[in-house]
Amino acid sequence: GTLWRDEALSGGLALWQSVVGDIAGFKAKGETKPRMENGSIGKVALHAVTGGIYSAATGASPISGIIGGATSEIVTGLMESGSGLNGPPSDTPLTKEQARINADKRINLNNKIKATTKLLSATATLLAGGSAKDINTAANVSESAIKHNRRLHPSEEQILAEVQKGKTPEEQRRFELAAKFMVRASAGTLRK
């Protein structure tokens, strides 16, 4: 029935939002900055299109998904810009304590961003005359974009590189997988 369809659509949305994160976060060898920064027009447009397609597929208004996708990226850019977590990588490695504090700040910030984007997306859809289904869809798209758009940040990449030094390729791969697991956990995307 509809449960399978809804789960498949949610999985598709998560996949495409991750693809947006991969496209925007891609760095060519030797580059230190991602292709698109959080909150940039390009990322806003990519998330808006993804949300609109998802909404149309679920039977909700495409506008609700566009609102949800765009809001998530705009709010992320605004909230991360003043957090001290989005700056250029430092030349000096973080201490373990600094890394722990930064990770705690990242988790708290992600939770605030998710709540803020859900509220703003739902409110904007309501003001645009959306139905209850449209309002729910906008909120879900915005939350999903935050969950599935999370990548390693410069300070986390720096820590990973330090930990991988002198390790075998297999050990390096395990550390990389552990870092990706941490990213998913902090974004709230692990299944219970």
Phi and psi restraints in degrees (value plus and minus 20) as a CYANA .aco file:
   2 THR   PHI     -93.9   -53.9
   2 THR   PSI     -44.3    -4.3
   3 LEU   PHI     -80.8   -40.8
   3 LEU   PSI     -65.5   -25.5
   4 TRP   PHI     -82.4   -42.4
   4 TRP   PSI     -62.7   -22.7
   5 ARG   PHI     -83.9   -43.9
   5 ARG   PSI     -65.1   -25.1
   6 ASP   PHI     -82.9   -42.9
   6 ASP   PSI     -61.8   -21.8
   7 GLU   PHI     -85.1   -45.1
   7 GLU   PSI     -60.7   -20.7
   8 ALA   PHI     -83.9   -43.9
   8 ALA   PSI     -61.7   -21.7
   9 LEU   PHI     -86.1   -46.1
   9 LEU   PSI     -60.8   -20.8
  10 SER   PHI     -83.8   -43.8
  10 SER   PSI     -60.6   -20.6
  11 GLY   PHI     -83.8   -43.8
  11 GLY   PSI     -60.1   -20.1
  12 GLY   PHI     -83.9   -43.9
  12 GLY   PSI     -60.8   -20.8
  13 LEU   PHI     -81.7   -41.7
  13 LEU   PSI     -66.9   -26.9
  14 ALA   PHI     -79.6   -39.6
  14 ALA   PSI     -63.4   -23.4
  15 LEU   PHI     -80.5   -40.5
  15 LEU   PSI     -69.2   -29.2
  16 TRP   PHI     -88.8   -48.8
  16 TRP   PSI     -51.5   -11.5
  17 GLN   PHI     -89.6   -49.6
  17 GLN   PSI     -53.8   -13.8
  18 SER   PHI     -86.5   -46.5
  18 SER   PSI     -58.6   -18.6
  19 VAL   PHI     -82.5   -42.5
  19 VAL   PSI     -61.5   -21.5
  20 VAL   PHI     -78.7   -38.7
  20 VAL   PSI     -64.6   -24.6
  21 GLY   PHI     -81.2   -41.2
  21 GLY   PSI     -59.5   -19.5
  22 ASP   PHI     -86.3   -46.3
  22 ASP   PSI     -64.5   -24.5
  23 ILE   PHI     -82.6   -42.6
  23 ILE   PSI     -68.0   -28.0
  24 ALA   PHI     -90.8   -50.8
  24 ALA   PSI     -53.8   -13.8
  25 GLY   PHI    -110.1   -70.1
  25 GLY   PSI     -22.2    17.8
  26 PHE   PHI     -79.9   -39.9
  26 PHE   PSI     113.1   153.1
  27 LYS   PHI    -145.7  -105.7
  27 LYS   PSI     107.8   147.8
  28 ALA   PHI     -89.9   -49.9
  28 ALA   PSI     139.2   179.2
  29 LYS   PHI     -74.5   -34.5
  29 LYS   PSI     108.3   148.3
  30 GLY   PHI      71.6   111.6
  30 GLY   PSI     -33.2     6.8
  31 GLU   PHI    -102.3   -62.3
  31 GLU   PSI     128.9   168.9
  32 THR   PHI    -130.4   -90.4
  32 THR   PSI     -35.9     4.1
  33 LYS   PHI    -127.3   -87.3
  33 LYS   PSI     123.6   163.6
  34 PRO   PHI     -88.9   -48.9
  34 PRO   PSI     141.7   181.7
  35 ARG   PHI     -79.7   -39.7
  35 ARG   PSI     -62.8   -22.8
  36 MET   PHI    -150.3  -110.3
  36 MET   PSI     111.3   151.3
  37 GLU   PHI     -99.6   -59.6
  37 GLU   PSI     136.6   176.6
  38 ASN   PHI     -79.7   -39.7
  38 ASN   PSI     115.4   155.4
  39 GLY   PHI      66.3   106.3
  39 GLY   PSI     -22.2    17.8
  40 SER   PHI     -91.7   -51.7
  40 SER   PSI     137.4   177.4
  41 ILE   PHI     -77.4   -37.4
  41 ILE   PSI     -60.3   -20.3
  42 GLY   PHI     -81.5   -41.5
  42 GLY   PSI     -65.8   -25.8
  43 LYS   PHI     -89.5   -49.5
  43 LYS   PSI     -57.1   -17.1
  44 VAL   PHI     -79.9   -39.9
  44 VAL   PSI     -66.5   -26.5
  45 ALA   PHI     -83.9   -43.9
  45 ALA   PSI     -63.7   -23.7
  46 LEU   PHI     -81.8   -41.8
  46 LEU   PSI     -64.5   -24.5
  47 HIS   PHI     -89.3   -49.3
  47 HIS   PSI     -55.2   -15.2
  48 ALA   PHI     -84.9   -44.9
  48 ALA   PSI     -65.2   -25.2
  49 VAL   PHI     -82.9   -42.9
  49 VAL   PSI     -65.5   -25.5
  50 THR   PHI     -79.3   -39.3
  50 THR   PSI     -65.7   -25.7
  51 GLY   PHI     -84.3   -44.3
  51 GLY   PSI     -59.1   -19.1
  52 GLY   PHI     -84.4   -44.4
  52 GLY   PSI     -62.1   -22.1
  53 ILE   PHI     -85.0   -45.0
  53 ILE   PSI     -64.6   -24.6
  54 TYR   PHI     -79.8   -39.8
  54 TYR   PSI     -66.9   -26.9
  55 SER   PHI     -80.3   -40.3
  55 SER   PSI     -64.1   -24.1
  56 ALA   PHI     -81.7   -41.7
  56 ALA   PSI     -59.6   -19.6
  57 ALA   PHI     -87.0   -47.0
  57 ALA   PSI     -48.6    -8.6
  58 THR   PHI    -106.5   -66.5
  58 THR   PSI     -27.7    12.3
  59 GLY   PHI      73.5   113.5
  59 GLY   PSI     -19.6    20.4
  60 ALA   PHI    -106.8   -66.8
  60 ALA   PSI     150.2   190.2
  61 SER   PHI     -87.1   -47.1
  61 SER   PSI     111.8   151.8
  62 PRO   PHI     -77.8   -37.8
  62 PRO   PSI     -48.7    -8.7
  63 ILE   PHI     -80.2   -40.2
  63 ILE   PSI     -56.5   -16.5
  64 SER   PHI     -84.1   -44.1
  64 SER   PSI     -60.5   -20.5
  65 GLY   PHI     -89.7   -49.7
  65 GLY   PSI     -56.5   -16.5
  66 ILE   PHI     -82.8   -42.8
  66 ILE   PSI     -64.2   -24.2
  67 ILE   PHI     -81.9   -41.9
  67 ILE   PSI     -67.1   -27.1
  68 GLY   PHI     -82.1   -42.1
  68 GLY   PSI     -66.0   -26.0
  69 GLY   PHI     -85.9   -45.9
  69 GLY   PSI     -65.1   -25.1
  70 ALA   PHI     -87.0   -47.0
  70 ALA   PSI     -62.7   -22.7
  71 THR   PHI     -80.9   -40.9
  71 THR   PSI     -62.2   -22.2
  72 SER   PHI     -79.9   -39.9
  72 SER   PSI     -61.8   -21.8
  73 GLU   PHI     -95.4   -55.4
  73 GLU   PSI     -59.2   -19.2
  74 ILE   PHI     -83.4   -43.4
  74 ILE   PSI     -68.2   -28.2
  75 VAL   PHI     -83.5   -43.5
  75 VAL   PSI     -61.3   -21.3
  76 THR   PHI     -78.8   -38.8
  76 THR   PSI     -67.3   -27.3
  77 GLY   PHI     -80.2   -40.2
  77 GLY   PSI     -62.6   -22.6
  78 LEU   PHI     -89.2   -49.2
  78 LEU   PSI     -65.3   -25.3
  79 MET   PHI     -93.7   -53.7
  79 MET   PSI     -52.0   -12.0
  80 GLU   PHI     -98.4   -58.4
  80 GLU   PSI     -45.5    -5.5
  81 SER   PHI     -83.0   -43.0
  81 SER   PSI     -50.8   -10.8
  82 GLY   PHI    -124.8   -84.8
  82 GLY   PSI      -8.9    31.1
  83 SER   PHI    -109.0   -69.0
  83 SER   PSI     -34.0     6.0
  84 GLY   PHI      61.0   101.0
  84 GLY   PSI     -15.8    24.2
  85 LEU   PHI    -125.2   -85.2
  85 LEU   PSI     -27.2    12.8
  86 ASN   PHI    -130.5   -90.5
  86 ASN   PSI      -9.9    30.1
  87 GLY   PHI     -99.5   -59.5
  87 GLY   PSI     158.0   198.0
  88 PRO   PHI     -87.5   -47.5
  88 PRO   PSI     132.0   172.0
  89 PRO   PHI     -83.2   -43.2
  89 PRO   PSI     124.3   164.3
  90 SER   PHI    -102.7   -62.7
  90 SER   PSI     134.4   174.4
  91 ASP   PHI     -97.2   -57.2
  91 ASP   PSI     -41.0    -1.0
  92 THR   PHI    -123.1   -83.1
  92 THR   PSI     114.2   154.2
  93 PRO   PHI     -83.9   -43.9
  93 PRO   PSI     130.1   170.1
  94 LEU   PHI     -94.2   -54.2
  94 LEU   PSI     126.9   166.9
  95 THR   PHI     -95.2   -55.2
  95 THR   PSI     147.3   187.3
  96 LYS   PHI     -80.3   -40.3
  96 LYS   PSI     -59.7   -19.7
  97 GLU   PHI     -86.0   -46.0
  97 GLU   PSI     -63.0   -23.0
  98 GLN   PHI     -82.7   -42.7
  98 GLN   PSI     -59.5   -19.5
  99 ALA   PHI     -84.4   -44.4
  99 ALA   PSI     -60.8   -20.8
 100 ARG   PHI     -84.9   -44.9
 100 ARG   PSI     -64.8   -24.8
 101 ILE   PHI     -82.5   -42.5
 101 ILE   PSI     -62.8   -22.8
 102 ASN   PHI     -82.9   -42.9
 102 ASN   PSI     -60.8   -20.8
 103 ALA   PHI     -84.7   -44.7
 103 ALA   PSI     -62.2   -22.2
 104 ASP   PHI     -82.9   -42.9
 104 ASP   PSI     -62.0   -22.0
 105 LYS   PHI     -82.9   -42.9
 105 LYS   PSI     -59.6   -19.6
 106 ARG   PHI     -83.2   -43.2
 106 ARG   PSI     -64.6   -24.6
 107 ILE   PHI     -82.7   -42.7
 107 ILE   PSI     -66.9   -26.9
 108 ASN   PHI     -82.2   -42.2
 108 ASN   PSI     -61.9   -21.9
 109 LEU   PHI     -85.1   -45.1
 109 LEU   PSI     -63.1   -23.1
 110 ASN   PHI     -79.8   -39.8
 110 ASN   PSI     -60.9   -20.9
 111 ASN   PHI     -84.0   -44.0
 111 ASN   PSI     -60.9   -20.9
 112 LYS   PHI     -86.0   -46.0
 112 LYS   PSI     -61.0   -21.0
 113 ILE   PHI     -83.7   -43.7
 113 ILE   PSI     -64.6   -24.6
 114 LYS   PHI     -79.2   -39.2
 114 LYS   PSI     -67.3   -27.3
 115 ALA   PHI     -84.4   -44.4
 115 ALA   PSI     -63.3   -23.3
 116 THR   PHI     -84.9   -44.9
 116 THR   PSI     -64.3   -24.3
 117 THR   PHI     -87.7   -47.7
 117 THR   PSI     -57.2   -17.2
 118 LYS   PHI     -82.7   -42.7
 118 LYS   PSI     -65.7   -25.7
 119 LEU   PHI     -84.6   -44.6
 119 LEU   PSI     -67.8   -27.8
 120 LEU   PHI     -87.0   -47.0
 120 LEU   PSI     -59.7   -19.7
 121 SER   PHI     -84.6   -44.6
 121 SER   PSI     -65.0   -25.0
 122 ALA   PHI     -83.9   -43.9
 122 ALA   PSI     -62.9   -22.9
 123 THR   PHI     -84.7   -44.7
 123 THR   PSI     -65.1   -25.1
 124 ALA   PHI     -82.7   -42.7
 124 ALA   PSI     -59.5   -19.5
 125 THR   PHI     -87.9   -47.9
 125 THR   PSI     -59.0   -19.0
 126 LEU   PHI     -81.1   -41.1
 126 LEU   PSI     -66.9   -26.9
 127 LEU   PHI     -86.3   -46.3
 127 LEU   PSI     -45.6    -5.6
 128 ALA   PHI    -103.2   -63.2
 128 ALA   PSI     -19.4    20.6
 129 GLY   PHI      69.2   109.2
 129 GLY   PSI      -0.1    39.9
 130 GLY   PHI     -91.6   -51.6
 130 GLY   PSI     134.4   174.4
 131 SER   PHI     -96.6   -56.6
 131 SER   PSI     155.5   195.5
 132 ALA   PHI     -80.3   -40.3
 132 ALA   PSI     -59.5   -19.5
 133 LYS   PHI     -83.5   -43.5
 133 LYS   PSI     -61.3   -21.3
 134 ASP   PHI     -83.6   -43.6
 134 ASP   PSI     -62.0   -22.0
 135 ILE   PHI     -82.9   -42.9
 135 ILE   PSI     -65.5   -25.5
 136 ASN   PHI     -83.9   -43.9
 136 ASN   PSI     -61.8   -21.8
 137 THR   PHI     -83.2   -43.2
 137 THR   PSI     -64.5   -24.5
 138 ALA   PHI     -80.1   -40.1
 138 ALA   PSI     -64.6   -24.6
 139 ALA   PHI     -83.8   -43.8
 139 ALA   PSI     -61.5   -21.5
 140 ASN   PHI     -87.8   -47.8
 140 ASN   PSI     -60.2   -20.2
 141 VAL   PHI     -82.8   -42.8
 141 VAL   PSI     -63.6   -23.6
 142 SER   PHI     -85.5   -45.5
 142 SER   PSI     -61.5   -21.5
 143 GLU   PHI     -86.6   -46.6
 143 GLU   PSI     -62.3   -22.3
 144 SER   PHI     -82.7   -42.7
 144 SER   PSI     -58.1   -18.1
 145 ALA   PHI     -82.3   -42.3
 145 ALA   PSI     -59.0   -19.0
 146 ILE   PHI     -88.1   -48.1
 146 ILE   PSI     -64.5   -24.5
 147 LYS   PHI     -83.2   -43.2
 147 LYS   PSI     -62.6   -22.6
 148 HIS   PHI    -120.8   -80.8
 148 HIS   PSI     -11.5    28.5
 149 ASN   PHI    -128.2   -88.2
 149 ASN   PSI     -13.8    26.2
 150 ARG   PHI    -100.1   -60.1
 150 ARG   PSI     109.8   149.8
 151 ARG   PHI    -151.1  -111.1
 151 ARG   PSI     150.3   190.3
 152 LEU   PHI     -83.3   -43.3
 152 LEU   PSI     117.3   157.3
 153 HIS   PHI    -113.5   -73.5
 153 HIS   PSI     143.5   183.5
 154 PRO   PHI     -71.1   -31.1
 154 PRO   PSI     -62.6   -22.6
 155 SER   PHI     -87.0   -47.0
 155 SER   PSI     -54.4   -14.4
 156 GLU   PHI     -91.2   -51.2
 156 GLU   PSI     -58.8   -18.8
 157 GLU   PHI     -82.6   -42.6
 157 GLU   PSI     -57.5   -17.5
 158 GLN   PHI     -84.1   -44.1
 158 GLN   PSI     -64.3   -24.3
 159 ILE   PHI     -84.5   -44.5
 159 ILE   PSI     -64.2   -24.2
 160 LEU   PHI     -79.1   -39.1
 160 LEU   PSI     -64.4   -24.4
 161 ALA   PHI     -81.7   -41.7
 161 ALA   PSI     -59.5   -19.5
 162 GLU   PHI     -85.3   -45.3
 162 GLU   PSI     -63.0   -23.0
 163 VAL   PHI     -87.4   -47.4
 163 VAL   PSI     -53.3   -13.3
 164 GLN   PHI     -97.8   -57.8
 164 GLN   PSI     -36.3     3.7
 165 LYS   PHI     -78.0   -38.0
 165 LYS   PSI     112.3   152.3
 166 GLY   PHI      56.6    96.6
 166 GLY   PSI     -15.0    25.0
 167 LYS   PHI    -115.0   -75.0
 167 LYS   PSI     139.1   179.1
 168 THR   PHI     -90.3   -50.3
 168 THR   PSI     141.4   181.4
 169 PRO   PHI     -75.8   -35.8
 169 PRO   PSI     -57.4   -17.4
 170 GLU   PHI     -86.1   -46.1
 170 GLU   PSI     -63.4   -23.4
 171 GLU   PHI     -85.2   -45.2
 171 GLU   PSI     -60.0   -20.0
 172 GLN   PHI     -80.2   -40.2
 172 GLN   PSI     -63.3   -23.3
 173 ARG   PHI     -83.4   -43.4
 173 ARG   PSI     -59.2   -19.2
 174 ARG   PHI     -84.2   -44.2
 174 ARG   PSI     -61.4   -21.4
 175 PHE   PHI     -84.1   -44.1
 175 PHE   PSI     -60.1   -20.1
 176 GLU   PHI     -82.4   -42.4
 176 GLU   PSI     -64.1   -24.1
 177 LEU   PHI     -84.0   -44.0
 177 LEU   PSI     -59.2   -19.2
 178 ALA   PHI     -83.7   -43.7
 178 ALA   PSI     -60.0   -20.0
 179 ALA   PHI     -84.3   -44.3
 179 ALA   PSI     -61.7   -21.7
 180 LYS   PHI     -85.1   -45.1
 180 LYS   PSI     -56.9   -16.9
 181 PHE   PHI     -82.2   -42.2
 181 PHE   PSI     -63.2   -23.2
 182 MET   PHI     -80.3   -40.3
 182 MET   PSI     -60.6   -20.6
 183 VAL   PHI     -81.5   -41.5
 183 VAL   PSI     -66.8   -26.8
 184 ARG   PHI     -84.2   -44.2
 184 ARG   PSI     -59.1   -19.1
 185 ALA   PHI     -85.1   -45.1
 185 ALA   PSI     -63.8   -23.8
 186 SER   PHI     -89.4   -49.4
 186 SER   PSI     -46.1    -6.1
 187 ALA   PHI    -105.9   -65.9
 187 ALA   PSI     -27.8    12.2
 188 GLY   PHI      57.7    97.7
 188 GLY   PSI      10.6    50.6
 189 THR   PHI    -124.6   -84.6
 189 THR   PSI     -15.2    24.8
 190 LEU   PHI    -100.0   -60.0
 190 LEU   PSI     118.4   158.4
 191 ARG   PHI     -96.7   -56.7
 191 ARG   PSI     124.4   164.4
